[in-house]
Amino acid sequence: MEFTKGHGTGNDFVILPDPDGALDLTPGLVAALCDRRRGIGGDGVLRVVRAAKHPEGAALAGEAEWFMDYWNSDGSFAEMCGNGARVFVRYLLETGLVTLGDAALPVATRAGVVRARVEGADVAVEMRRPQLYGTATATLGELTLAGAAVDVGNPHLVCAVPAGLALPGLDLTRAPDVDPAVFPSGVNVEFTTPGEPVDGTDGHVLMRVYERGSAETLSCGTGTCAVAAVALRDAGRDTGTVTVDVPGGRLTVTVTDDSCWLSGPAVLVATGQVILAALHP
């Protein structure tokens, strides 16, 4: 089976070309591919399939040719992945599956159609505007933090870390405890502290994230969008641009009246063949 490895600010993915939806992709196979010792290693799998050839993408085939079939590293599905979408677009362009014209490139996802554009070395994707819809808490050991619940096509809980507590010192080796009544399908939890001002932006935030289905990752695109929306709200703004630094690098989020643009590097690092018989699903 052919594969490509790529990442967006360290959020890494195994990319599987499957234009006609012929691969028998299972949760066990996805988990085996993402295993960092026995497989290729990744935060998730991006299957590149024509929307018309995938049951969840067929309804969107009139709007987008390609469907991003995204799986978390544990073999579960995710509705949306911002960094994954940016890497997905980089793959489509580098392999000649699409050519970029003046209009933004549409990509079908489980959260609907997103649009993408290339900005030099960066890829930007336009997603739905984050919706803040309530409050909840996340508990790490004896530490409980209040947070804002945010919908970016998938669920997020954005928790500010109190002054005096270092963001790098948080123990994210285990999933934070959250209220399953509030998040029945699980939630990505972001932990934030303010950063120094960055010229040309309306805010600067430092972030770590524990992603449902993938544990702590170096970056989370939809998570940065959620964090930016909360930062703008706290600054008394409805729209604006926020710089978000994650352990894997820097992303820029621009929230408009009706959407959210996520921009940053998207890199393909290797191609090869998977020896399926050597995996341990």
Secondary structure, DSSP 8 states (H G I E B T S, - for coil): -EEEEEEETTEEEEEEE-TTS-----HHHHHHHH-TTTS---SEEEEEEEGGGSTTTGGGTTT-SEEEEEEETTS-B-S--HHHHHHHHHHHHHTTS----SS-EEEEETTEEEEEEEETTEEEEEEE--EEEEEEEEEETTEEEEEEEEESSSEEEEEE--TTS-GGG---SS--B--TTT-TT--EEEEEEE----TTSSEEEEEEEEETTTEEES--HHHHHHHHHHHHHHTT-SSEEEEEEETTEEEEEEE-SSEEEEEEE-EEEEEEE--GGG---
